[in-house]
Amino acid sequence: HITIPLLREQILVSFVLIFAGGFGHLMGLFAIMTSGGPAGATELMGLYMQKLGFVGRQLGQASAVSVLMLIIVFSVLIYPAIRVARERLEY
């Protein structure tokens, strides 16, 4: 018999991968539909980073935005996942 507490780590990994994959799909959707919208109202960080790096040739600022995105994703998604995974269950 398989119970939900035994599948906790697998569910956590699936959640992290699905959430991370959603960022790419969301960025593509906004890029196609609005291209940042009027005055950058709907511009996401990934789209902003792409515009800085490839269109504006400001590679230093684009890399700074990418590091900021890495810190945000780590603090919001990965760090809590690691904390939950470290908790041990008593069987």
N, C-alpha and C positions, 0 to 999 in steps of 0.2 A: 504494500500500500504506500503510495506516494502522497505526502501531505505538503501543504503550502510552505510551512517553515523550512522544509528540506529543499525547496526550490528557490529559496530567497536569493541566493547568489546568482542563479541563472536569470531570474526575473530582473535583478538589478543590472546585470550586464545588458540584457535586452533593452531595458529602459534607457540606459546611457547611449547605446548605439542608435536607437530610434530617435532620441532627442537630438543627438549630434547630426544625424542625417536630415532631420527636419530643418536645420539651419540652412543647409545648401538648397533645399527645395524652396524655402521661403525667400531666400535671396534671389533666386532665379525668377520667381513669380513677380516680385516687386520690380526687378530689373526689366522684365518684359512689359509689364502693365503700365508702370508709371515712370521709369527711369529716374527715380528720385522725386518725382512730383513737382508741384510748383514751389520754387525756392527751397528745395530739399526737404519738404515736409514729410515724405515717406521714405527717405533714404536710410537704409540700414548701414550698420558699421562695415559689413563686408562689401557692400556696394560702394561705400565711401572710400574704403581702402583700395578697391579696384580702380576707381576713378583717379585717386591720387597717384597710384603707382603707374598705371598704364596710359592714362589720358594726359595727366598733368606732369608726368615724369618726375614726381617728387617722391623718390624712393625712401628717403629718410623718414618722412612723415607717414608714408604707407606702412613702413615696418613698425613705427611706433604704435599705429592703430592696431596692427596685428598682434603686437605684444599685449596691448590693453585687452583685446578680445580674448587672448589666451588666458590672461589673469581672471577675467570675468567668468569664462566658461569653467575654469578650474575651481574657482571659489563657489560658483552656483551649483555645479553639477558633479564634478569629480570628487571634491573633498567630502561632501556629505555621503557620497556613495562609498568612499573608502571607510568612513566612520561606521556606516551601517554594516559593511562587509567584515569589519574587525570584531563586531559583537559575536560572541559564540553562543550557540544554543545548547541547552541541556536536553539530551534525548532520554 
